[in-house]
Amino acid sequence: MIKEIMIEHGAPTLAGIKTGNIFSLEFESEDCKTEIREINMVLTKKGLRLIPVQKTNKKMMVYLYRPDYLERDLSTPEAEEILADKGYPCGDTACCIAELVRHLAADEEFPHEIGLFLGYPPSDVKGFMKSSCDGVKCTGCWKAYSNENEARRTFERFDRCRAIYQSEAKKGRPLESLVVDTRKS
């Protein structure tokens, strides 16, 4: 079950063209954690991680990401400025993820800086945090406030990737063969 949802919501990350995706899983028992551990044994060999970031009674929000991409994304000056303003320990990606988990659990409002963890341009994350409606140039996986043409190309690329991955999964192609290894040797 998790594999199908991962392909539907995380294909661009699996393909190595996106930093991360967050999606929800419904579960009946703790078997979900066992399945996540088994999937991680495949993912970590190819430079990805799947971690729970929030849990309620029957739902779990999980984060599928590429640690090396995330480190690159969070180290830009604009991303560091946004994170520092929100109390994140800049310079330590693992601690930033832990802080995001804390924000998800404790904050009354959703932590919109989460866009940085998904690979969204910091200028768009900043634009959304300023006003979710004013200045939007286009909408896809996120609301773009800065480079409309680049955002539209990215949205189209993600949509094509998702369609290809879903088609391949329906043909029976295993998850292991769909995960692109982007780690540097």
Secondary structure as the mmCIF struct_conf table of DSSP 4:
data_model
#
loop_
_struct_conf.conf_type_id
_struct_conf.id
_struct_conf.beg_label_comp_id
_struct_conf.beg_label_asym_id
_struct_conf.beg_label_seq_id
_struct_conf.end_label_comp_id
_struct_conf.end_label_asym_id
_struct_conf.end_label_seq_id
HELX_RH_AL_P HELX_RH_AL_P1 ILE A 2 LEU A 14
TURN_TY1_P TURN_TY1_P1 ALA A 15 GLY A 16
BEND BEND1 ILE A 17 THR A 19
STRN STRN1 GLY A 20 GLU A 26
BEND BEND2 GLU A 28 SER A 29
TURN_TY1_P TURN_TY1_P2 GLU A 30 GLU A 30
HELX_RH_AL_P HELX_RH_AL_P2 ASP A 31 LEU A 43
HELX_RH_3T_P HELX_RH_3T_P1 THR A 44 LYS A 46
TURN_TY1_P TURN_TY1_P3 GLY A 47 GLY A 47
STRN STRN2 ARG A 49 LYS A 55
BEND BEND3 ASN A 57 LYS A 58
STRN STRN3 LYS A 59 TYR A 65
HELX_RH_AL_P HELX_RH_AL_P3 PRO A 67 LEU A 74
TURN_TY1_P TURN_TY1_P4 SER A 75 SER A 75
BEND BEND4 THR A 76 THR A 76
HELX_RH_AL_P HELX_RH_AL_P4 PRO A 77 ASP A 85
TURN_TY1_P TURN_TY1_P5 LYS A 86 GLY A 87
TURN_TY1_P TURN_TY1_P6 CYS A 90 GLY A 91
HELX_RH_AL_P HELX_RH_AL_P5 THR A 93 ALA A 106
BEND BEND5 GLU A 108 GLU A 109
TURN_TY1_P TURN_TY1_P7 HIS A 112 GLU A 113
HELX_RH_AL_P HELX_RH_AL_P6 ILE A 114 PHE A 117
TURN_TY1_P TURN_TY1_P8 LEU A 118 GLY A 119
HELX_RH_AL_P HELX_RH_AL_P7 PRO A 122 LYS A 130
BEND BEND6 SER A 132 CYS A 133
TURN_TY1_P TURN_TY1_P9 ASP A 134 GLY A 135
STRN STRN4 CYS A 138 THR A 139
BEND BEND7 GLY A 140 TRP A 142
STRN STRN5 LYS A 143 ALA A 144
BEND BEND8 TYR A 145 SER A 146
HELX_RH_AL_P HELX_RH_AL_P8 GLU A 148 LYS A 170
TURN_TY1_P TURN_TY1_P10 LYS A 171 GLY A 172
HELX_RH_AL_P HELX_RH_AL_P9 LEU A 175 LEU A 178
#
